[in-house]
Amino acid sequence: MTKKKILVVDDERDILELLKYNLEKEGYQVFKVTTGEEAIEVVKRELPDLIILDLMLPAMDGLEVCKILKQDMRTGSIPIIMLTAKGEESDIIVGLKLGADDYITKPFSIKVLIARVKTALRIIEDKKSPKEIIQIENLTIDIPKHKVMLKGKPLELTATEFNLLKCLASNPGRVFTRDQLLSRAWKEETFIIDRTVDVHIRRLRKKLKAAAGLIDTVRGIGYKFKE
């Protein structure tokens, strides 16, 4: 079986070696670089399956690297997990808006990071063969039929509520900003403020009752569906 390729980008060599050692233990092929310029070069040459990207890089920072890669058709679908220092909430939001798939703050647990890596890779595989029916705990989401069942009983959801639930449940563990949810749940061209998302999430949670806890609030950023 071909090993999944992971690129680690960080200017702290201790972190590079720590991640390389632990990721290789999990069976991944690991590339490591210390600058944004090197990262772009390696990504275009190797087309890794996932990128772990530190935001605080010399010269070209991680946000610029993320922007360049996500705008390129060949590399735009490669999942990116951002490494950030505590207190960089604004950078996290910008990174997610640019297309990054997840983030983890330093100092981090290597076990948590490995779990995030596995989740991101699983989501990519699921997208190749998207699930038509999502089942988690007592909640069933039938995407083709636009039906949601809780403990076997149908829930009456609006189209927007269904789109929000589908988006979140199809990507468990992924954090979505309010802007990202707006672009996915509201198809029509209307002026909507991002706090509208909060109102609809609140209504959706109320309808989900005991399953409301499946939708997590990520303070200052947006929402995610529990893994």
Secondary structure, 3 states (H helix, E strand, C coil): CCCCEEEEECCCHHHHHHHHHHHHHCCCEEEEECCHHHHHHHHHHHCCCEEEEECCCCCCCHHHHHHHHHHCCCCCCCCEEEEEECCCHHHHHHHHHHCCCEEEEECCCHHHHHHHHHHHHHHHHHHHCCCCEEEECCEEEECCCCEEEECCEECCCCHHHHHHHHHHHCCCCCCEEHHHHHHHHCCCCCCCCCHHHHHHHHHHHHHHHHHHHHEEEECCCEEEECC
